[in-house]
Amino acid sequence: MRLILALIIGLGAWTAQADESEWRPPFITTPPEVVERMLQMAGTRPDDLVIDLGSGDGRIVIAAARKFGARGLGIELDGTLVKKSRESAAVAGISEKVRFVQGDVLVADISKATVVTAYLLPALMVKLQSRFIDELAPGTRIVSHAFTMAGWAPDRTETVKLSGRHRGQGDESRLHLWVVPADVRGVWRADGLQLRIEQNYQRIEIDGASRASLSGRDIAWHKDGLDFRGRVEGNRMVGELSGRAIELLRR
């Protein structure tokens, strides 16, 4: 009995030590065709700042600068990979357009991003989800390789067929795109018109409207025979209502 008890105590001590040690997610590289398609899905442009969360060897950030002319920031926990990324950027001649920092994606500043890319495990995506909504500007594009978010449906999903089998993912990859939506929930009024909008991420419903859509700051709806297309800026919604300019204010 004492031997069994000793074994149990010893096992418990070993488990506690293992829990206290740092655990890092596995590093699996992103295939080149997936890197390019992620940046294409995001509509990456020269005026974008692409932040790659868990940037690994830096290939997404480097491709964003080389092929799309964007600025880039890679955030990676592994210092060895950060060093390798900086060396690769220097060889590619784009060191002035990109930065790589060693840090934790859960606390790093991502607020300046216009494009966010990620190949992170679901547990990390769930933890980042509220930060995406709270800290990123409406219209920011998020592209995830393989993993989705809880309750926030992607705006678009694509399957990329790979030229060959890739370690950790076989011969195809799934990519998901989200556009951070503006906050439009509430009551809006103008010139005798009143709208009550309910919102679940980019999906919106307007009382009495037969259709309504939201993408970033761009909003459109059809109600009582009237068509509206416009943009949301804080508590203002500005656009055209069946051919005439109109501004609605949220009360």
Steps between C-alpha positions, in 0.01 A plus 500: 500500500785738581661417163179582313463824695858596423444436131188719502680782683796475261272508196316803639827688552613421143166619358521827694850563364380431146207741538731775623740465207443715194294333228521628148273409210663301218662692215358386167593703194239645264530379138606777255174482301303541824710801603422675173131412505458625860637839397286504185184418699575797725532727196846602620617838364813716531327720760430204731672398821494120515546353848566126507422337835740215569715600204735200510777540244350826374380380161158671506637839606782478244257403221271790594789743448658336194188413298243753622713797606348506850668570831516204734542402864560146619435404864661173606569339838809307387807726498688269264227535238494878547875512427453279194218724374712814529782332309260389224359854473852638461580250225174594325594869522183608677623561856381862486139387440470225763565436868513182703458504877515230764176509694173343607218547246245510783636829637686657206371828354305418182288816482681655201450197271288528187560132421549225758616151405510199731571129506419440866334221695127542584566578867710802402249615237224497762712711736581748223143533374388773739822694435431493126160663557607744772840613369498475120343775291186410303600382154813320622532166320588184694610185319545174690663186369296194603333621820182702556352699788215419737166646390654741249435355154760584234404739222662255259663157510716343229682172449847517347628188325872455564752400236616220731442362848612731778605389848215538746223578249493258209432620144255787562443793735188686612517878526250727676448875457328740740450875459476675837151658509408846621278521807154584364278356772235745625242752380583739213284801400484764224226701328214295642680172428579266787705179487543248778800278425587170669851370441694175533848579368454582127146364488235768555123517509297819458132518601288498186796461261484222243878488478798653679877448477810625678865468393746695709356854496292446183130447562204447267130426554158500331197613701153622401600520133811708578861398431789628709874468445747674725773490763507501877729739687443467874148623570448630146372305199547694175389394154234508231139408559341427162703769325510769768769568756408426859667491840367292788606544860497234770307607809 
